[in-house]
């Protein structure tokens, strides 16, 4: 009972603490929200300032690039000639085309030449329907500034083309006398197109406060404040903009275009508040401003406050849950103690069972290791037995191979004695050389038999495939001649190296050649085709015969131990089984398939040797 009352009092205090914490959080939220919003707004304006700097640099760079061009063009002698003789029809066509090519090269909208009255006598737009030729631009400030000897600069809407552009003009001099003006115009549409890809709005205003460039088309030719009568008169006189389109934007809370502040602009979709930053281009008299919407900063601040409230509420729920669990924990301690004691007993029993199972596994692993060693020894013995059996089969042919050179040696020796008795030493010396050749031939036959009969090593290493094939063919040469068979070997140009063992690989090749000869028993001219082909890091070696091939039942058992189709006296049926295991020990694969025209094809898939290891082995062999 006492424990229940304590729990109730503890629960009431917890509820009161949570209520007080929520109230305090609400007050802190109201105080902190403006600061959080100001923080995110500062981040927004910092990012926008970098964008503003890029926009100003782009405009300034473009003005600087075009500014010297009119003066350079004005220095061309053809300009002075055309102004002195404007009726010369041999000069004007050439000058028009020259100006058109110049405008194309410098990527300008228009390049044109005016006389001292402002009349255009040549222009790059001479081919266009709305050509500048014949039009008078004496009312433009850039023309008036150039006629006075300076560099004219002016932004306006073209009265002929209807395109907005920046005009730069320079005087044409004849000695020290000004006789005309050259003007270059470039458009600003590309800047506005680039600005539209960003999250902020960018505007450029002139000295009258008129927006003549903007990332929003509906703001073009609008003003940030109502125009003064003097400003309207200047715009009308210079025909800078269509005066009827210059209407003030619906702005509120404007902090001014020259400083950073908040500016609210009303539109068809409602009012939007922006953080505005501005920077002047003094030479052109422009003010470039970037307007960053403040709504994202407001939403980020709301998200932070919502997250804070969520964390607090979650903490309250966790606290309540912990309090509830604590009460239940006290009741479970005793049950857990008993359960833990029972678990310890079960763990001890299970540990004993696992130890016994581990001991049993160790014994089984050791038995498997002993069995594997015994199997390997048995396999090696079977390989040696198969070799000796093959040697027995080849003994008659090999005896004939050795008897032939022995008989020749006996004959040459007898003849040598006769030649010596008669003093014919040159002929005797020639017979001794032939005896030496016969001895070399018998030594070669003996070498092949000795290498074939010796017990192979288990160690794998770089193995020259072509040399092994040559030795195997030489070893089987007696049987090949006896049966009239021919080896058709598509020999590669260079030696091929695989990972394996020379003696065991030779045993595999001998078994496959012998198996092919057995399959072609009775044929008049048996042919065994051997081919080697590289595929990446693998070598594919094939041995094909022209026999009857294998049926499905034979193909399924051809690599099984003691399986043979040769009858009781045809062998033990171990050759292909031993070859299969040898190739598998090399990390390769031995397979068989029937050829389309008849016969069987045995394929050895072996791993090619690493080049570095191969080269080292080749050097050792060479040494």
C-alpha positions in Angstrom: 0.0 0.0 0.0 2.8 2.4 0.9 4.5 1.6 -2.4 1.3 2.6 -4.3 0.9 6.0 -2.6 4.5 6.8 -3.3 4.0 6.0 -7.0 0.9 8.2 -7.2 2.7 11.2 -5.6 5.7 10.7 -7.9 3.4 10.7 -10.9 1.7 14.0 -9.9 5.1 15.7 -9.5 6.1 14.5 -12.9 3.0 15.9 -14.6 3.5 19.3 -12.9 7.2 19.4 -14.0 6.2 18.5 -17.6 3.5 21.3 -17.7 5.9 23.9 -16.4 8.6 22.8 -18.9 6.1 23.2 -21.8 5.1 26.7 -20.6 8.7 27.8 -20.3 9.4 26.4 -23.8 6.6 28.3 -25.3 7.9 31.6 -23.9 11.5 30.8 -25.0 10.1 30.0 -28.5 8.5 33.3 -28.9 11.7 35.1 -27.9 14.0 32.9 -30.0 12.0 32.7 -33.2 13.1 36.2 -34.6 16.7 35.4 -33.8 16.6 32.0 -35.6 14.8 33.6 -38.6 17.5 36.3 -38.7 20.2 33.6 -38.7 18.8 31.8 -41.7 18.2 35.1 -43.5 21.8 36.1 -42.9 22.9 32.8 -44.5 20.6 33.6 -47.5 22.0 37.1 -47.9 25.6 35.8 -47.6 25.0 33.4 -50.5 23.1 36.0 -52.5 26.0 38.4 -52.0 28.3 36.0 -53.9 25.8 35.7 -56.7 25.5 39.5 -56.9 29.3 39.8 -57.1 29.3 37.4 -60.1 26.5 39.3 -61.8 28.3 42.7 -61.4 31.6 41.2 -62.6 30.0 39.7 -65.6 28.4 43.0 -66.6 31.5 45.0 -65.9 33.7 42.6 -67.9 31.4 42.7 -70.9 31.4 46.6 -70.9 35.2 46.6 -70.6 35.5 44.2 -73.5 33.3 46.2 -75.8 34.4 49.7 -74.7 37.6 50.0 -76.8 36.1 48.4 -79.9 34.4 51.5 -81.5 37.6 53.5 -81.3 39.5 50.7 -83.0 37.0 50.3 -85.7 36.9 54.1 -86.3 40.7 54.0 -87.1 40.0 52.1 -90.3 40.8 54.2 -93.4 37.6 53.0 -95.1 35.5 54.8 -92.5 37.1 58.2 -93.3 36.8 57.5 -97.0 33.1 56.7 -96.7 32.4 59.8 -94.6 34.2 62.1 -97.0 32.5 60.6 -100.1 29.1 59.1 -98.9 27.8 58.9 -102.5 30.6 56.5 -103.6 28.7 53.3 -104.4 32.0 51.4 -104.8 32.9 52.0 -101.1 29.6 51.6 -99.2 28.8 48.0 -100.2 32.3 46.8 -99.2 32.0 48.8 -95.9 28.6 47.3 -95.1 29.9 43.8 -95.5 33.0 44.6 -93.5 30.9 45.9 -90.6 28.7 42.8 -90.8 31.7 40.5 -90.5 33.1 42.7 -87.7 29.8 42.4 -85.7 29.9 38.6 -86.2 33.5 38.3 -85.0 33.0 40.5 -81.9 29.6 39.0 -81.2 27.9 42.3 -81.2 24.2 43.0 -82.1 25.0 45.9 -84.5 28.0 47.9 -85.7 27.2 51.1 -87.7 28.7 54.3 -89.0 27.0 57.8 -88.7 27.9 61.1 -90.2 28.3 64.3 -88.2 24.5 64.8 -88.3 23.7 61.4 -86.9 22.6 59.8 -90.2 23.6 56.2 -90.6 25.5 55.7 -93.9 26.7 52.1 -93.3 25.6 49.3 -90.9 26.2 45.6 -90.2 22.4 45.2 -90.5 22.3 46.3 -94.1 20.9 42.9 -95.2 18.0 43.0 -92.7 14.5 44.3 -93.3 14.9 46.7 -90.3 18.3 48.0 -91.3 20.0 51.0 -89.6 21.1 52.4 -92.9 19.4 55.8 -93.6 18.2 56.3 -90.0 19.2 59.2 -87.9 20.3 58.7 -84.3 21.4 62.2 -83.5 19.0 62.4 -80.6 20.8 59.5 -78.7 23.1 60.6 -75.9 25.9 58.2 -77.0 26.1 60.0 -80.4 26.2 63.4 -78.7 28.9 62.3 -76.3 31.0 60.9 -79.2 30.5 64.0 -81.4 31.9 66.0 -78.5 35.1 63.9 -78.6 34.4 61.4 -75.8 33.3 57.8 -75.6 29.5 57.6 -75.6 27.7 55.0 -73.5 24.0 54.5 -73.2 21.4 51.8 -72.5 18.1 52.0 -74.4 15.4 50.1 -76.2 16.3 50.1 -80.0 13.9 52.3 -82.0 14.6 50.3 -85.1 15.2 46.7 -83.9 13.0 46.9 -80.8 15.8 45.1 -78.9 17.2 46.3 -75.6 21.0 46.9 -75.7 24.0 48.9 -74.5 25.4 51.3 -77.0 29.1 52.4 -77.1 30.3 55.0 -79.6 33.6 56.7 -80.6 34.3 59.6 -83.0 35.9 59.1 -86.4 38.7 61.6 -86.9 40.1 63.1 -90.0 43.4 64.5 -88.7 42.0 66.4 -85.7 38.6 67.0 -87.1 35.5 64.8 -86.1 33.7 63.8 -89.2 31.5 61.0 -87.9 30.7 58.4 -85.2 31.1 54.6 -85.0 28.7 52.8 -82.6 28.6 49.2 -81.3 25.5 47.7 -79.7 25.4 44.5 -77.6 22.2 42.9 -76.2 21.7 41.7 -72.6 19.2 38.8 -73.1 21.9 36.2 -72.3 22.5 37.7 -68.8 18.8 37.6 -68.0 18.6 34.0 -69.2 21.4 33.0 -66.9 19.9 34.8 -63.9 16.6 33.0 -64.2 18.2 29.7 -63.3 18.9 30.9 -59.7 16.6 31.1 -56.7 16.9 34.9 -56.4 15.7 37.7 -58.6 18.3 40.1 -60.1 17.5 43.6 -61.4 19.6 46.4 -62.9 18.3 50.0 -62.6 19.5 53.2 -64.2 20.0 56.7 -62.6 16.2 57.3 -62.9 15.4 54.1 -61.0 14.0 52.3 -64.0 14.5 48.5 -64.1 15.9 47.9 -67.6 17.3 44.4 -67.0 15.6 41.8 -64.8 15.4 38.1 -64.3 11.6 38.6 -64.4 10.1 39.8 -67.7 7.1 41.5 -66.0 9.5 43.8 -64.1 11.3 45.2 -67.2 10.8 49.0 -67.7 9.2 49.2 -64.2 10.5 51.7 -61.6 11.1 51.2 -57.9 9.5 54.6 -57.3 7.4 57.1 -59.3 9.4 59.0 -61.9 10.1 62.8 -61.4 9.0 65.1 -64.2 12.7 65.7 -65.1 13.3 62.0 -65.5 10.2 61.5 -67.7 11.4 64.4 -69.9 14.9 62.8 -70.3 13.4 59.4 -71.2 11.0 61.1 -73.8 13.8 63.2 -75.3 16.3 60.3 -75.7 13.6 57.8 -76.6 15.3 55.5 -74.0 12.2 53.4 -73.1 8.5 53.4 -74.1 7.3 56.0 -71.6 3.9 54.5 -71.3 5.4 51.1 -70.1 7.4 52.8 -67.3 5.1 52.3 -64.3 6.2 52.0 -60.6 6.2 48.6 -58.9 3.8 48.1 -56.0 6.5 48.2 -53.3 6.2 48.6 -49.5 8.7 48.8 -46.7 11.5 49.6 -49.1 14.8 50.3 -47.4 16.2 51.9 -50.6 17.9 50.6 -53.6 21.4 51.7 -52.4 21.5 49.6 -49.2 20.6 46.1 -48.0 17.2 45.9 -46.5 13.7 44.3 -46.8 11.5 45.2 -49.8 8.0 43.9 -50.3 6.7 43.8 -53.9 3.1 43.0 -54.6 2.1 41.1 -57.8 -0.6 39.1 -59.3 0.3 36.1 -57.1 0.4 38.1 -53.9 3.0 40.1 -52.1 6.5 38.8 -51.6 9.1 40.1 -49.2 12.7 40.2 -50.4 16.1 40.8 -48.7 17.7 43.3 -51.2 21.4 43.9 -51.7 22.8 46.4 -54.3 26.1 47.3 -55.9 26.8 50.1 -58.3 28.7 50.0 -61.7 30.0 53.5 -61.6 31.2 53.8 -65.2 27.7 52.9 -66.6 25.7 54.6 -63.9 23.9 51.3 -63.1 22.7 49.8 -59.8 22.7 45.9 -59.7 20.4 44.5 -57.0 19.7 41.0 -55.9 16.4 40.2 -54.2 16.3 37.0 -52.1 12.9 35.8 -50.9 12.6 35.7 -47.1 10.0 33.0 -47.1 12.6 30.1 -47.1 14.3 31.6 -44.0 10.9 31.8 -42.3 10.1 28.2 -43.2 13.5 27.0 -41.9 13.0 28.8 -38.6 9.5 27.2 -38.3 11.1 23.8 -39.0 13.7 24.4 -36.3 11.1 25.4 -33.8 8.9 22.4 -34.7 11.9 20.2 -34.3 12.7 21.7 -30.9 9.1 21.2 -29.8 9.2 17.6 -31.2 12.4 16.9 -29.2 10.9 18.3 -26.0 7.6 16.4 -26.4 9.5 13.2 -27.2 11.7 13.8 -24.1 8.5 14.2 -22.0 7.0 11.0 -23.4 10.3 9.2 -22.8 10.4 10.5 -19.3 6.8 9.4 -18.6 7.6 6.0 -20.1 10.7 5.6 -18.0 8.8 6.5 -14.9 6.2 3.9 -15.7 8.8 1.3 -16.5 10.7 2.0 -13.3 7.6 1.0 -11.3 7.3 -2.2 -13.2 11.1 -2.9 -13.0 11.0 -3.2 -9.2 8.4 -5.9 -9.5 10.4 -7.8 -12.1 13.7 -7.8 -10.2 12.9 -10.9 -8.2 11.6 -12.7 -11.2 14.7 -11.8 -13.2 17.0 -12.9 -10.4 15.3 -16.3 -10.4 15.4 -16.4 -14.2 19.0 -15.5 -14.2 19.9 -18.3 -11.8 18.0 -20.7 -14.0 19.7 -19.3 -17.1 23.2 -19.8 -15.6 22.4 -23.4 -14.9 21.2 -23.9 -18.5 24.3 -22.1 -19.8 26.6 -24.4 -17.8 24.7 -27.4 -19.2 24.8 -26.1 -22.7 28.5 -25.3 -22.4 29.2 -28.8 -21.4 27.3 -30.1 -24.4 29.1 -27.8 -26.8 32.5 -28.8 -25.4 31.6 -32.4 -26.0 30.4 -31.6 -29.5 33.6 -29.7 -30.2 35.7 -32.7 -29.1 33.7 -34.9 -31.4 34.2 -32.4 -34.3 38.0 -32.3 -33.7 38.2 -36.1 -33.9 36.1 -36.1 -37.1 38.3 -33.4 -38.6 41.4 -35.3 -37.8 40.0 -38.5 -39.3 39.0 -36.6 -42.4 42.6 -35.3 -42.7 44.0 -38.8 -42.4 41.6 -40.0 -45.0 42.4 -37.2 -47.4 46.2 -37.9 -47.1 45.5 -41.6 -47.7 43.3 -40.7 -50.7 46.1 -38.5 -52.2 48.6 -41.3 -51.7 46.3 -43.8 -53.3 45.8 -41.4 -56.2 49.5 -41.0 -56.7 49.9 -44.8 -56.6 47.2 -45.2 -59.2 48.8 -42.6 -61.4 52.1 -44.5 -61.2 50.3 -47.7 -61.9 48.6 -46.3 -64.9 52.0 -45.0 -66.2 53.6 -48.5 -65.8 50.6 -50.0 -67.5 51.0 -47.6 -70.4 54.7 -48.4 -70.5 53.8 -52.1 -70.7 51.5 -51.4 -73.7 54.3 -49.4 -75.4 57.1 -51.9 -74.6 56.9 -53.8 -77.9 57.0 -50.6 -80.0 59.8 -49.1 -77.8 61.8 -52.4 -78.1 61.6 -52.0 -81.9 62.6 -48.3 -81.6 65.7 -49.3 -79.6 66.6 -52.5 -81.6 66.7 -50.5 -84.9 69.5 -48.1 -83.7 71.3 -51.0 -82.0 71.4 -53.0 -85.2 72.7 -49.9 -87.0 75.4 -49.4 -84.4 76.5 -53.1 -84.8 76.7 -52.7 -88.6 78.5 -49.4 -88.5 81.0 -50.8 -85.9 81.8 -53.8 -88.1 82.3 -51.6 -91.1 84.5 -49.3 -89.2 86.9 -52.2 -88.3 87.1 -53.2 -91.9 87.7 -49.6 -93.0 90.5 -49.2 -90.4 92.2 -52.5 -91.6 92.2 -51.1 -95.2 93.4 -47.7 -94.1 90.2 -45.9 -95.1 90.1 -43.6 -92.1 87.7 -41.0 -93.5 85.0 -43.6 -94.1 85.7 -45.1 -90.6 85.4 -41.6 -89.0 82.0 -41.1 -90.9 80.8 -44.5 -89.4 81.8 -43.4 -85.9 79.7 -40.2 -86.3 76.7 -42.3 -87.4 77.2 -44.5 -84.3 77.1 -41.4 -82.1 73.9 -40.3 -83.8 72.3 -43.7 -83.1 73.4 -43.4 -79.4 71.8 -39.9 -79.2 68.6 -41.3 -80.6 68.5 -44.1 -78.0 69.3 -41.7 -75.2 66.4 -39.5 -76.3 64.1 -42.5 -76.2 65.5 -43.4 -72.7 65.0 -39.8 -71.5 61.3 -39.8 -72.5 60.7 -43.1 -70.8 62.6 -42.0 -67.6 60.7 -38.7 -67.3 57.4 -40.5 -68.0 58.0 -43.3 -65.4 59.2 -41.2 -62.5 56.9 -40.3 -59.6 55.7 -36.6 -59.9 56.0 -34.0 -57.2 52.8 -32.4 -55.8 54.2 -28.8 -56.0 52.6 -26.6 -58.6 54.6 -24.0 -60.7 55.1 -22.5 -64.1 54.8 -25.3 -66.8 55.6 -24.8 -70.5 52.7 -26.4 -72.4 54.2 -26.7 -75.8 57.3 -28.5 -74.5 55.1 -30.9 -72.5 53.1 -31.6 -75.7 56.3 -32.2 -77.7 57.5 -34.7 -75.0 54.2 -36.5 -74.9 54.0 -36.8 -78.7 57.6 -38.1 -78.8 56.7 -40.6 -76.1 53.8 -41.9 -78.2 55.6 -41.7 -81.6 56.2 -45.5 -81.7 52.5 -46.3 -81.4 51.5 -43.5 -83.7 53.8 -44.9 -86.5 52.6 -48.4 -85.7 49.0 -47.4 -86.3 49.7 -45.0 -89.1 48.2 -42.1 -87.1 49.1 -38.4 -87.6 49.2 -35.5 -85.1 47.7 -32.3 -86.5 49.0 -29.7 -84.0 48.0 -26.0 -84.6 51.1 -24.8 -82.8 51.2 -21.3 -81.4 54.2 -19.0 -82.3 55.4 -18.6 -78.7 55.6 -20.8 -75.6 52.5 -20.9 -73.4 52.8 -21.2 -69.6 50.2 -22.6 -67.2 50.2 -23.4 -63.5 50.7 -27.1 -62.9 53.4 -29.8 -63.1 55.3 -31.0 -66.2 55.3 -34.7 -65.4 51.6 -34.9 -64.4 50.5 -32.7 -67.4 52.5 -35.0 -69.7 50.6 -37.9 -68.2 47.3 -36.2 -69.1 48.4 -35.5 -72.7 49.6 -39.1 -73.1 46.3 -40.5 -71.7 44.3 -38.3 -74.1 46.4 -39.3 -77.1 46.2 -43.0 -76.2 42.4 -42.6 -75.7 42.1 -41.0 -79.1 44.0 -43.8 -80.8 41.8 -46.4 -79.1 38.7 -44.6 -80.3 40.0 -44.6 -83.9 41.1 -48.3 -84.0 40.5 -49.8 -87.5 40.7 -46.5 -89.4 43.1 -46.3 -92.3 44.6 -42.8 -91.6 43.7 -41.7 -88.1 44.2 -38.0 -87.3 44.5 -36.5 -83.8 44.0 -32.7 -83.8 45.6 -30.7 -80.9 44.9 -26.9 -80.5 45.8 -24.4 -77.8 43.9 -21.0 -77.5 44.3 -18.3 -74.8 41.2 -16.5 -73.4 42.3 -13.9 -70.9 43.9 -15.6 -67.9 42.8 -19.1 -69.1 44.3 -21.5 -71.6 42.0 -23.9 -73.5 43.8 -27.0 -74.8 41.8 -29.4 -77.0 42.5 -33.0 -78.2 40.1 -34.2 -80.9 39.8 -37.6 -82.7 37.8 -38.7 -85.7 36.3 -41.7 -84.0 32.6 -42.5 -83.5 32.1 -40.2 -80.6 30.4 -40.9 -77.2 26.8 -41.7 -76.5 25.0 -40.0 -73.6 25.5 -42.9 -71.2 29.2 -43.1 -71.9 29.7 -39.4 -71.7 28.1 -39.3 -68.2 30.6 -41.9 -66.9 33.7 -41.3 -69.0 35.6 -39.8 -66.0 34.5 -42.4 -63.4 37.2 -44.7 -62.0 37.4 -48.2 -63.6 34.9 -47.3 -66.3 36.0 -48.6 -69.7 34.5 -49.5 -73.1 37.6 -51.4 -74.3 36.7 -54.8 -73.0 38.5 -57.1 -70.4 41.9 -56.6 -71.9 41.7 -52.9 -72.7 43.0 -51.5 -69.4 41.8 -50.7 -65.9 39.6 -47.7 -66.9 41.7 -45.3 -64.8 43.4 -43.1 -67.4 40.7 -40.5 -67.9 39.7 -40.6 -64.2 43.3 -39.9 -63.1 43.6 -37.2 -65.8 40.4 -35.5 -64.5 41.8 -35.4 -61.0 45.2 -34.2 -62.1 43.7 -31.3 -64.0 41.4 -30.4 -61.0 44.5 -30.3 -58.8 46.0 -27.8 -61.2 42.9 -25.6 -60.6 41.5 -26.4 -64.1 38.8 -28.5 -65.6 38.7 -31.5 -68.0 35.6 -31.9 -70.1 34.4 -33.8 -73.2 31.9 -33.2 -76.0 31.1 -34.7 -79.4 32.3 -32.9 -82.5 29.7 -31.9 -85.2 31.4 -34.0 -87.9 32.0 -37.0 -85.6 34.5 -37.8 -83.0 35.1 -36.7 -79.4 36.8 -33.5 -78.2 38.5 -33.4 -74.8 39.1 -29.9 -73.5 41.6 -28.9 -70.8 40.8 -25.5 -69.2 44.0 -24.4 -67.3 45.0 -21.2 -65.5 47.7 -19.2 -67.3 50.8 -18.5 -65.3 51.6 -15.1 -63.9 54.0 -13.3 -66.3 56.6 -12.5 -63.6 56.7 -16.1 -62.3 56.7 -17.4 -65.9 59.7 -15.2 -66.9 61.7 -16.3 -63.8 61.0 -20.0 -64.6 62.1 -19.4 -68.2 65.4 -17.8 -67.1 66.0 -20.8 -64.7 65.4 -23.2 -67.6 67.7 -21.2 -69.9 70.5 -21.2 -67.3 
